[in-house]
């Protein structure tokens, strides 16, 4: 960026400031999402970061790049938010039926999905040589959830060093600490994440193998075919439902929950509309009464694939986020859609909607 643009921005030219920080907005939002685990919180933190940068532009001395300076502001704003008491803990929803005993009570109830549509338009630079994670792996739900369980400074050190590839000396400067402290935080963070890593890799995004597996899931799920559905799961699969804390581990526990859930919606029709979240296959879910011609939103389902099986199902009860995925939210789906009308099946799988 030219010195003239920086000078104009320092002089109060809002358009010049937009030119200065505009190229980094998308990657900064993703950075805030990784640290906070919430899309809505990441949007808020991005605005706070840009406001702080605007107000502090006269103190920017140019010793680091504009990008690094912005990352320093964003990181420390996120750390403050993570340390705040009672931060962004959503209200726990009440299930509409009596769920079976859960395997554990989830801690990261604020976790939200991230639309692939935002990633597709993101010009995030290639990570530096020290990076240990590929861009895809560093936005998957399991990775983002694991970051939430780390102490704030460990999470920040790991993202800055192992995801973005900043040198340890630069990370220390951004966090206001020493290189030795950064190395210690990294060792602890890496050990924690390596312990929780899932064995096996998913099929390539949008590959034929991924499409086959997700189609089999959608057909079994919408047909309420419990046997076919659980046959797609790994033995150690997880089912979670943010912001509800209910989590179920393993086929027996997941089977018990799905049996109760499917029994509750037995008189309704379910439609799934494909989309993508966190580089993973996902579906918008819609429910309608047996005689209804419209369907209302019923959350977003994200699948974590492991080889030729499903290692995790995350059903987000966050209908207000559906528009980010090119899906309708509060307004019912209506008209002669195959998700609602026609055929002998009680349900169907729709074609994906445009997210452009």
C-alpha positions as CSV (number, residue, x, y, z in Angstrom):
1,X,0.0,0.0,0.0
2,X,1.4,3.4,-1.0
3,X,2.6,5.9,1.6
4,X,0.2,8.4,0.1
5,X,-2.8,6.2,1.0
6,X,-1.5,5.8,4.5
7,X,-0.9,9.6,4.9
8,X,-4.5,10.3,3.6
9,X,-5.9,7.8,6.0
10,X,-4.0,9.4,8.9
11,X,-5.4,12.7,7.8
12,X,-8.9,11.4,8.3
13,X,-9.8,10.2,4.8
14,X,-12.3,7.4,5.4
15,X,-12.0,6.2,1.8
16,X,-8.2,5.9,2.1
17,X,-8.6,4.0,5.3
18,X,-11.0,1.6,3.5
19,X,-8.4,1.0,0.8
20,X,-5.8,0.4,3.5
21,X,-7.6,-2.2,5.5
22,X,-10.1,-3.6,2.9
23,X,-7.9,-6.4,1.6
24,X,-7.7,-7.9,5.1
25,X,-11.3,-7.8,6.2
26,X,-12.2,-11.3,5.2
27,X,-9.1,-13.0,6.7
28,X,-9.4,-10.9,9.9
29,X,-13.0,-12.1,10.3
30,X,-11.9,-15.7,9.9
31,X,-9.1,-15.1,12.4
32,X,-11.6,-13.8,14.9
33,X,-13.9,-16.8,14.2
34,X,-11.1,-19.2,14.9
35,X,-10.4,-17.6,18.3
36,X,-14.0,-17.1,19.3
37,X,-15.8,-20.0,17.7
38,X,-18.8,-17.8,16.8
39,X,-19.6,-16.2,13.5
40,X,-21.7,-13.4,15.1
41,X,-19.0,-12.7,17.7
42,X,-16.4,-12.6,14.9
43,X,-18.4,-10.1,12.9
44,X,-18.6,-7.9,16.0
45,X,-14.9,-8.3,16.8
46,X,-14.0,-7.4,13.2
47,X,-15.9,-4.1,13.6
48,X,-14.1,-3.4,16.9
49,X,-10.8,-4.1,15.3
50,X,-11.3,-1.7,12.4
51,X,-12.6,1.0,14.8
52,X,-9.6,0.6,17.0
53,X,-7.3,0.7,13.9
54,X,-9.0,3.9,12.7
55,X,-8.6,5.5,16.1
56,X,-5.0,4.4,16.5
57,X,-3.8,5.0,13.0
58,X,-1.6,7.9,14.1
59,X,0.3,5.6,16.3
60,X,1.1,3.1,13.5
61,X,4.8,3.6,13.0
62,X,5.2,1.2,10.0
63,X,7.8,-1.1,11.7
64,X,5.5,-4.0,10.9
65,X,3.2,-4.4,7.9
66,X,-0.4,-3.1,8.0
67,X,-1.6,-6.8,8.0
68,X,0.5,-7.7,11.0
69,X,-0.6,-4.6,12.8
70,X,-4.3,-5.4,12.2
71,X,-3.7,-9.0,13.3
72,X,-2.2,-7.7,16.5
73,X,-5.2,-5.6,17.2
74,X,-7.7,-8.3,16.3
75,X,-5.9,-11.0,18.4
76,X,-5.8,-8.9,21.5
77,X,-9.4,-7.8,21.1
78,X,-10.4,-11.5,20.9
79,X,-8.3,-12.4,23.9
80,X,-10.1,-9.7,25.9
81,X,-13.4,-11.1,24.8
82,X,-12.5,-14.6,25.8
83,X,-11.4,-13.5,29.2
84,X,-14.6,-11.5,29.8
85,X,-16.8,-13.2,32.5
86,X,-20.0,-14.7,31.1
87,X,-19.0,-13.9,27.5
88,X,-21.4,-14.9,24.7
89,X,-22.9,-18.0,26.5
90,X,-26.2,-18.6,24.7
91,X,-29.4,-19.5,26.3
92,X,-29.8,-23.3,26.6
93,X,-32.7,-24.5,24.5
94,X,-35.2,-26.9,26.0
95,X,-35.7,-30.1,23.9
96,X,-39.3,-30.6,22.6
97,X,-39.1,-34.2,23.8
98,X,-37.5,-36.1,26.7
99,X,-33.9,-36.9,25.5
100,X,-32.0,-40.0,26.7
101,X,-29.2,-39.7,29.2
102,X,-26.3,-37.8,27.5
103,X,-22.7,-39.0,27.3
104,X,-21.4,-35.6,28.4
105,X,-22.4,-32.0,28.8
106,X,-20.8,-30.0,26.0
107,X,-18.7,-27.0,27.1
108,X,-18.5,-25.0,23.8
109,X,-22.2,-24.2,23.5
110,X,-21.4,-21.0,21.7
111,X,-19.9,-22.8,18.7
112,X,-21.3,-21.7,15.4
113,X,-20.7,-22.8,11.8
114,X,-18.8,-20.8,9.2
115,X,-20.1,-20.6,5.6
116,X,-17.9,-21.9,2.8
117,X,-19.3,-19.0,0.7
118,X,-17.1,-16.7,2.8
119,X,-14.1,-18.9,2.4
120,X,-14.6,-19.2,-1.3
121,X,-14.1,-15.4,-1.7
122,X,-11.3,-15.2,0.8
123,X,-7.9,-14.1,-0.4
124,X,-6.1,-15.4,2.7
125,X,-2.3,-15.4,1.9
126,X,-0.4,-18.6,1.9
127,X,0.7,-19.4,5.4
128,X,4.4,-18.8,6.2
129,X,6.9,-21.7,6.5
130,X,6.3,-22.3,10.2
131,X,2.6,-23.2,9.7
132,X,1.7,-26.8,10.7
133,X,-2.0,-26.8,9.6
134,X,-3.5,-26.6,6.1
135,X,-6.1,-23.8,5.6
136,X,-8.9,-26.4,5.3
137,X,-7.9,-28.2,8.5
138,X,-7.7,-24.9,10.4
139,X,-11.3,-24.1,9.8
140,X,-12.9,-27.5,10.4
141,X,-15.4,-27.7,13.3
142,X,-13.3,-30.0,15.4
143,X,-10.3,-27.7,15.1
144,X,-12.3,-24.5,16.0
145,X,-14.0,-26.3,18.9
146,X,-10.6,-27.5,20.2
147,X,-9.3,-24.0,20.2
148,X,-12.2,-22.9,22.4
149,X,-11.0,-25.4,25.1
150,X,-7.5,-24.0,25.2
151,X,-6.5,-21.1,27.5
152,X,-6.8,-17.9,25.4
153,X,-3.1,-17.1,25.1
154,X,-2.3,-20.7,24.0
155,X,-5.1,-20.6,21.4
156,X,-3.8,-17.3,20.0
157,X,-0.1,-18.4,19.9
158,X,-1.1,-21.6,18.1
159,X,-3.2,-19.8,15.5
160,X,-0.7,-17.1,14.8
161,X,2.3,-19.5,14.6
162,X,0.9,-22.8,13.3
163,X,-2.0,-21.6,11.2
164,X,-0.8,-18.2,9.9
165,X,2.9,-19.0,10.0
166,X,4.2,-15.9,11.8
167,X,7.7,-16.4,13.2
168,X,7.9,-16.8,17.0
169,X,9.5,-13.4,17.5
170,X,6.6,-11.7,15.6
171,X,4.1,-13.7,17.6
172,X,5.8,-12.6,20.9
173,X,5.6,-9.0,19.8
174,X,1.9,-9.3,18.9
175,X,1.1,-10.9,22.2
176,X,3.3,-8.6,24.3
177,X,5.4,-11.4,25.7
178,X,8.7,-13.3,25.1
179,X,9.7,-15.9,22.6
180,X,10.3,-18.3,25.4
181,X,6.7,-17.8,26.6
182,X,5.4,-18.3,23.1
183,X,7.3,-21.6,22.7
184,X,5.9,-22.8,26.0
185,X,2.4,-21.9,25.1
186,X,2.8,-23.6,21.7
187,X,4.1,-26.8,23.3
188,X,1.1,-27.1,25.6
189,X,-1.4,-26.1,22.8
190,X,0.0,-28.6,20.3
191,X,-0.1,-31.4,22.9
192,X,-3.7,-30.7,23.7
193,X,-4.8,-30.6,20.0
194,X,-2.7,-33.7,19.1
195,X,-4.5,-35.7,21.9
196,X,-7.9,-34.8,20.5
197,X,-7.1,-35.4,16.8
198,X,-9.4,-37.8,15.0
199,X,-7.7,-40.6,13.1
200,X,-8.4,-40.9,9.4
201,X,-8.9,-38.1,6.9
202,X,-12.1,-37.1,5.1
203,X,-12.6,-37.5,1.4
204,X,-11.6,-34.5,-0.7
205,X,-14.2,-31.6,-0.6
206,X,-16.9,-31.9,-3.3
207,X,-15.4,-35.2,-4.4
208,X,-17.6,-38.1,-5.7
209,X,-16.8,-40.1,-2.5
210,X,-18.0,-37.1,-0.4
211,X,-21.2,-36.8,-2.4
212,X,-22.0,-40.5,-2.2
213,X,-21.6,-40.5,1.6
214,X,-23.6,-37.4,2.2
215,X,-26.3,-38.5,-0.1
216,X,-26.6,-41.8,1.7
217,X,-26.9,-39.8,5.0
218,X,-29.6,-37.5,3.7
219,X,-31.7,-40.3,2.2
220,X,-31.5,-42.3,5.5
221,X,-32.1,-39.2,7.7
222,X,-35.1,-38.0,5.7
223,X,-36.6,-41.5,5.5
224,X,-36.2,-41.9,9.3
225,X,-34.3,-45.1,8.6
226,X,-32.5,-45.6,11.9
227,X,-30.7,-48.7,10.8
228,X,-29.3,-47.2,7.6
229,X,-28.4,-44.0,9.4
230,X,-26.3,-45.5,12.2
231,X,-24.6,-47.9,9.8
232,X,-22.9,-44.8,8.3
233,X,-21.3,-43.8,11.6
234,X,-17.9,-44.7,13.0
235,X,-17.9,-46.6,16.3
236,X,-16.7,-43.6,18.2
237,X,-18.9,-41.0,16.4
238,X,-20.2,-37.9,18.3
239,X,-23.5,-36.2,18.0
240,X,-23.8,-32.6,19.4
241,X,-26.4,-29.8,19.1
242,X,-25.1,-26.3,19.9
243,X,-26.3,-24.3,21.7
244,X,-27.8,-27.2,23.5
245,X,-25.1,-28.9,25.7
246,X,-26.4,-32.5,24.9
247,X,-23.6,-34.7,23.4
248,X,-23.8,-38.4,22.6
249,X,-20.8,-40.6,22.0
250,X,-20.8,-43.9,20.2
251,X,-23.4,-45.8,18.2
252,X,-25.6,-47.0,21.2
253,X,-25.9,-43.5,22.7
254,X,-26.5,-41.8,19.3
255,X,-29.0,-44.5,18.4
256,X,-31.0,-43.9,21.5
257,X,-31.1,-40.2,20.9
258,X,-32.0,-40.5,17.2
259,X,-34.8,-43.0,18.0
260,X,-36.4,-40.5,20.4
261,X,-35.9,-37.6,17.9
262,X,-37.3,-39.4,14.9
263,X,-40.3,-40.6,17.0
264,X,-41.1,-37.0,17.9
265,X,-41.1,-35.9,14.3
266,X,-42.9,-39.0,13.0
267,X,-46.0,-37.1,11.9
268,X,-44.0,-34.4,10.2
269,X,-42.1,-34.2,6.9
270,X,-38.5,-33.3,6.8
271,X,-36.5,-31.8,3.9
272,X,-32.7,-31.3,3.7
273,X,-31.2,-28.6,1.5
274,X,-27.4,-29.1,0.8
275,X,-24.9,-26.4,1.6
276,X,-21.4,-26.3,3.1
277,X,-19.9,-25.1,6.4
278,X,-16.3,-25.1,7.7
279,X,-15.2,-26.9,4.4
280,X,-17.6,-29.7,5.4
281,X,-20.8,-30.9,3.8
282,X,-23.9,-29.5,5.5
283,X,-27.7,-29.4,5.2
284,X,-30.4,-26.8,6.1
285,X,-33.2,-28.8,7.8
286,X,-36.9,-27.9,7.3
287,X,-39.9,-29.5,9.0
288,X,-43.6,-29.4,8.0
289,X,-46.8,-31.0,9.3
290,X,-48.1,-34.0,7.4
291,X,-50.8,-31.9,5.6
292,X,-48.8,-28.6,5.4
293,X,-47.7,-27.0,2.2
294,X,-45.0,-25.0,3.9
295,X,-42.0,-25.9,6.0
296,X,-40.2,-24.0,8.7
297,X,-36.5,-24.1,9.5
298,X,-35.1,-26.7,11.8
299,X,-31.4,-25.9,12.1
300,X,-28.2,-26.7,10.2
301,X,-26.6,-30.1,10.1
302,X,-22.8,-30.3,9.5
303,X,-21.2,-33.7,8.9
304,X,-17.6,-34.5,9.8
305,X,-16.5,-37.3,7.5
306,X,-13.8,-39.8,8.4
307,X,-12.7,-42.0,5.5
308,X,-15.9,-43.6,4.2
309,X,-17.9,-43.0,7.4
310,X,-19.3,-40.2,9.5
311,X,-17.3,-39.3,12.6
312,X,-19.5,-36.5,13.9
313,X,-22.9,-35.0,13.4
314,X,-23.4,-31.4,14.6
315,X,-26.9,-30.1,14.4
316,X,-26.9,-26.3,15.1
317,X,-30.2,-25.0,16.4
318,X,-29.4,-21.6,15.1
319,X,-32.0,-20.8,12.4
320,X,-31.0,-17.1,12.3
321,X,-27.7,-18.1,10.7
322,X,-29.3,-19.9,7.7
323,X,-29.2,-16.9,5.4
324,X,-25.4,-16.9,5.6
325,X,-25.6,-20.3,3.9
326,X,-28.0,-19.2,1.1
327,X,-30.9,-20.7,2.9
328,X,-34.2,-19.2,4.1
329,X,-34.7,-18.7,7.8
330,X,-37.8,-17.4,9.5
331,X,-39.9,-17.4,6.3
332,X,-41.4,-20.8,5.5
333,X,-40.4,-22.6,2.3
334,X,-43.5,-22.7,0.1
335,X,-44.6,-23.4,-3.5
336,X,-44.3,-26.6,-5.5
337,X,-40.9,-27.6,-4.1
338,X,-40.0,-31.3,-4.1
339,X,-39.1,-30.9,-0.4
340,X,-42.8,-30.4,0.4
341,X,-45.1,-31.7,-2.4
342,X,-45.5,-34.7,-4.5
343,X,-44.1,-38.3,-4.5
344,X,-44.7,-41.1,-2.1
345,X,-41.9,-40.3,0.4
346,X,-42.6,-38.3,3.5
347,X,-39.5,-36.4,2.9
348,X,-36.9,-35.4,0.3
349,X,-33.5,-34.0,-0.4
350,X,-33.5,-30.7,-2.3
351,X,-30.9,-29.3,-4.7
352,X,-28.5,-26.7,-3.1
353,X,-29.5,-23.1,-3.2
354,X,-27.2,-20.5,-4.6
355,X,-25.0,-18.6,-2.1
356,X,-23.8,-16.0,-4.5
